């Protein structure tokens, strides 16, 4: 066999190996069909930053196929609804750690859409004023969790001020 023949044989073998590797890789990359419990668990973890509790009623209902995983996931979002309390929109259940986490995650997501950097003015050693860089995102978060029409994001009047609660040490 000539040198050209050997080289063509090696290139052919190499091409076949590369092709078969690509086919195997592509098959591994194709997502398999997820079970309803897996869909709910992924959704729950993504929006709440908590792992799903397999003993929860929602998870058991999804596993028993009596509850659609999308409906169950929407219920997790509903835990973070804002209600009007003395003229302020507050989390409907402030003691629910999952609700707080969902609200925080979505607000951080909405904040990531904005490009306003944090600005502050140090006018003296005793006076400090700052601009909350998340005010724009608050309009989006309020529309989603305050059950307001989305047009209020751009047509609303007035300013929104965030009200944050921190646990005391």
N, C-alpha and C positions, 0 to 999 in steps of 0.2 A: 504494500500500500504506500502511496506517495505521501509526502509531507502535507500536501493540500488535502488529501483524503482523510488523513488522521485529524487535521485541524477541523475539517467539516464534521467529522464524527464527534469530536469533543464538543464543538459548538452545538450540535444537535442534541447531545446528551445534556449539556448545560441548559439549553432552552427547555427541554422536557422537564428537568428538575425545577427550574424557575416557574414554569407554567403550573406544574402540579402543586408546588408550594403556594402559588397565588390562589389556586382553586381551594386548597385546604384553608388558607387564611380567610378567603372570602366567605366560605361556609361557616367558619367560626364567628365571623363578624355579623352574619345575618341573625337578627334577634329572634329568639324563640318565642312562642306564644306564652305570655305570662298568665298565671292563675289569677283569679279575682283577688285572692288574699295578698298576692305579691303586688298587684297594682295598687291596692289600698295601702299596703305597708310602705311602698315607695312614695306614694303621694303624701301620706301622713308624715313621713320622715323629712321629705323635702320642704314642706311648708311649715312644719313646726320645730324642726331641729331636735325632735325627740324620736326615739324608736317607738314603733307601735307596740301597744300592750296586747299580747295574744289572748289575754283573759278579758279584754274589754268587750262590751256588748256589741259594739260596731264590728269589731274584727270577727267575732263569732257569727254574727249575722251574715257578713260577707262570705265567710267560709262555708256557711250552710246554704249559700246562694239565695237567701231571703232578702238580701239588701245588695243593690248594685254598688260596686266599689266607687264609682264616680259620685253617686248620691252620698255615700259615706264620707267621701273626701270633702264634698260641699258642706257637709255638716261640721267638719273641722273648721272650715272657713267661717261658718256662721257663729262659731264660738267666739270669734273676735269682733262681733258686731259692736258698734258704738251706739250709745243711747244718750239722749239729752237729759242732763242732770243739772238743774239750776243754771241753765243757759250754756252749759259746757257739754261737749260730746266726750263721754268717758266710756271705757271698756265696760260692757254689760256685766261681766263677772271678773272683777279685778283680782280675785283670789285664784283664778284659773291660770296656772303657769303655762299651759299649752296655748290658751287664748292670747296671753301676753306675748308669747314667742311668735305666734302667727302674725300678730299685728306688727311687732318689731321687724320681723323678716320682710314683710311686704313693704313697710315704710322704708327700710334700708334699700330694698329693690327699687322703689319709686325714687328715692334720693339719688340712686346711681344714674338715673336718667338726666339729672340736672348737672349743670356745669358751674354753678355759683360756688366759688371757694369761700371758706370761712373768713370773715373779716372782723377785726376787732379794733377798737380804739382805746388806747390807754391814755386817758386825758390827765390823770394825775395818779399819784401813788395810791389814792383812796377811792378813785372813781374808775370803774371799768364798765364799758358798754360793749355788747357784742351783738352781731346779727346772726340769727339762727339760719344757717344755710339750708335747712330742710323745709323752710316755709313753703316753697313751691311744691315739694313732694307731699306736704300735708294736704294740699287741695286734692291730689289724686287719691291719697289714702282715705281722706274723708268721703270722697265720692264712692269708693269701693265698700268701706266698712260702715259708713254712716247712712248707707242706702239712699244716697242722693244721686240725681241724674248726672251723668258724666259731663254734660255741658257746663255744670257749675265749676268745673276745673278751669275753664277759660272765661266764663261769663260772670262768675261770682264777684261780689264786691267786698271790699274790706280786707283786712289782714287776718291771718290765722296765727295764733300763738300756740306753741306746743306746751303742754303741761305734763311734766314728767314726775313720776313718783319714785323715790329711791328708798330702799329699805334702810331703817336706822341700824347702826352697828350695835 
